[in-house]
Amino acid sequence: MALGRELATTLLPGAILLFYGDLGAGKTTMIKGIAKTLCGVEANEVHSPTFTYLNIYEGRIPLYHFDLYRLENEKQFYALGFEEYLGGSGIAAIEWAERLGSQLPEGAIQVEIKYINENIREVSLHQISPL
């Protein structure tokens, strides 16, 4: 959560965060820290929207929290109209971003979380460059 809070202080409206990592790696926990900083939402109020795909947290900068675990492919994401939440006045945090295939937004930040053990995670951040 601390890393999410710190990352949130650097984000501007329109930012897109693409989260990668196994179940239990800490994707939702990091997003809880982001939601706290941007929207004042307590950690126990932030849940991964596995069945609804999207939770919106209002704040000084809205947070659009996606969980694409059940999504079959990127076409389904766009068919549901979710692209309207990308690059606008809020920040999009997308768990299971690999479901978007190769259609990744330019400038998005890839957040890869690896589970090392119960107390340690390895986190790497990469910005997607233009081709």
N, C-alpha and C positions, 0 to 999 in steps of 0.2 A: 504494500500500500504506500509506503514511503516513497518508493521510486515513482509510482503513479502520481503522487502529489507533486513531486519535484518536476516531472515531465510536464504536468499540466501548466506550470508557471511559464513554460516556454512556448505554449501553443497559441496560435492565432485563429480567429474564426476561419473556417474553410479547411482546417487541417483534417487529414484522414489518417487514422492509425490502423494498420493491418496487423492483427495479432495471430501468431502461429505458436503452436505448442501442444503437447499431448494433454489428455484429460488430467486435471489436477496439477498442471504445471504452474498455474497462477495467473492466467489471463484475466479472469473475472476479478481476482484480488487486486491486480494492478489497476483495472478500470474503476474499482471502488475508490482508490486514492484519487484518480482523476475526477470522478464525480464529486468527491468531497471538496476538492479545491475549486472546481468550476461552478458547482451548483449548490454547495453546502449540504449535500445529501449524505446522511449517515450510512456507514458501511452496511448495516443490517437492512437498509432500504434498497440496496442495489443487488439485483438478481439477474442472472444470465437469462435472456429471453429465448430460451431454447424452443419453446412451442409457439411463440408469437413473432419471433425473429427480431423484433425491435422494441426497445424501451426508450422513452424520451425523458430526460431529466432537464427541467427548466432551471435556468440560473443566469448569471451575467453573460455567460456564453452557453447556449444549450448543448447538451451532450446527447448524441444519437448512438445508443448502444445496441449493436447488432450481434446476434449469435446465429451463424449460418450452418451450424452442425447438421441440421436436418435438410438443408438445401441440397438439391440434386446436382445443380450446375449453375453457371453464371447467367444463363438465359432466364432461369426462374427468378433470380435476383432482380433483373431488369423488368421482367414481366410484372412483378409485384410493385413496380414504380419506385423502388428504393433509391434510384440514382438521384432523385430530387433532394435527398439528404446529404449528398456528397458535394463538398466545395462551396457550400452556402454560408450562412451566418453562424452555424454551429460547428461542432467538432464531431466527426464520426469515428467511433471506435468499433472495429469489426473483428469479432472472434471467429476463428475458423476461416480466415481469409483465403485459404487455399481453394475454397469452394468457388471463388471468383475466377479461377483459371488463370489465363495469361492476360486478361483484360484489367490490369491494375492501373489505377489512376496515377498519372505523372505527378511527382512531388509528394506522394503518400509516404508515410514512414512505416517501414516493416519492423515489427517488434517480435523478435523470436525469443521464446522462453523455454529453457531446457531445465527439466527437473534433475537435480543432482542428488539431493537427499531431502529429508523432511524439513530441514532448515536452510538449505542452500539451493538457489536457482542461478542459472547463468542467463543473462539477458543481453541481447545485442540489438542495436537499432541501426537501420539502414534506410536512406532516403532513395526512392525510386527515381532514377534519372531518365531524361528523355532518350529515346533511341537514337 
